[in-house]
Amino acid sequence: MTVARTDLDHTRSLLADTGFEFVPEIIPELIERGIREDMSHRDFLEVVLTREHEAREERRIRTNLKLSGLASGKTLEEFDYTFQRGVDKRRIEMLSTCEFARNRENILFLGPPGVGKTHLATGIGVRAIQNGFSVSYMTADELIDRLRRDSSGSHRSRNQRRKYMRSSVLIIDELGFQAMTREDAHLLFKVISYRYEKGSTIITSNKSIREWPDMLAGDEVLATALLDRLLHHCNVVNIDGRSFRLRQIEERIPKAE
């Protein structure tokens, strides 16, 4: 039995007026499926609600990924654990459940350039969005630049409402590649201090923790205060392995015969 589309105009209108956004366009195929599979009223209603929910979730994830600033193509499924054997896959899988975000814990990825810190941070950020958390990604340079501009504005009280303050998960990538002034270090401290036990912060850095005082303009007092807040509820992941980038370069170099 085929349901005539012209008979469903009123049904579509009622669904749209009730707040359904996606089901009105596919209601004919859902009715046909219900008839074909001889569904009960309860089962058919569940199918309708499930399709609407799934479509809304897909749109939410797609929109939030775009707004987050996360790079595409860096998911946890694509991370090469066989190459980077220094990464504990079970620990990353545990972090990917996003329990850290529910508990407002931080994650610190430490290691030399090219070992996959950014990839793992991005992949966990993607999972956080899929689990319903808001995520903002910035390199450390981008964050510092934005903090400078915000601090020089006339509406400093608005800083607390800025995205890097209010996101459930803030990813700060490549901290330590550029030297910081004392002012920059204080601006970063304000972000970490404000987010302490309010949201989760993921940081990737090529500097070991004992190098952070030098990284933060040589201010040991400030570094101690920042690390105290950052590490209080923190998952520290040290990665010591080969560089993915160097491997890609080696693969492009013709081998001598």
Steps between C-alpha positions, in 0.01 A plus 500: 500500500635841398394807693410792275708801585206738440310330786773594747509877464292548816716247688818682394350831610407362841848352548665829405268702725578262787872566459622211285767627260609194300224240520244698293715446188537126550164409654381315184794257509456452876131416457581260217761332720249475785247330273761272340636386837155487662618722786296561810401858576765514772777371272402743224504794741845395619628490141365850433652644817832322443537635146426855617744468789777356280459774240517772765810342655673483162426868443616595851828312463564641152429857615705475820796346319498796262478753786765328713794579273610135504686377193319238296643153444662456841287246680604242757405224257766628258782521753779252421573324830713243324749771401480699822542216748575742782131593518289285733194425285294386800562829676397700192186288470422576863542874437281471190202409719511870600466423868778757545267769360214393725736527797655827370846345491786613277723312256864583434676347199878540526767395253729607217361636172327262260410216739122543467407734785281722284335200334405346836378831644290562188361146502393533863346837415293335228383236747408771749276666241341166418429460871326835524778729628591838350860513375734782395835438334778759475873494465678666791602789272138555392381495860766743620426734210130496582569553870714803418225653289232425758705642788561825312129549425266724697270215605733278699215355708380325186809276505323256730236445236743441219508165329836394640364556848157341471567194279469168679830392343772744395789362293821706507740359243878546464565676828871570536601548138512878540653699786254679728529840653408544866174662391418204273569258784264690729226497235536123462487461877169688508349250255624195694395654830152593377439156350626315810229248598257674260607333177760270349816626333711286264853626437768366267858609562853410402622618842529274803331625815831602657563727199176693546644773727744595222217478245288734713748789477712362782232575759524204739227631732255533212601162355444332837155658534402406144625142529330462838161566336574317177638181658259471793250301292712400202582206276863538391595305186871492418583392145853407405527353154575556135363793304207434266618788281852360466352162406298664224811678372699175507226324305522762224879471464592244231699212639846442356523188288 
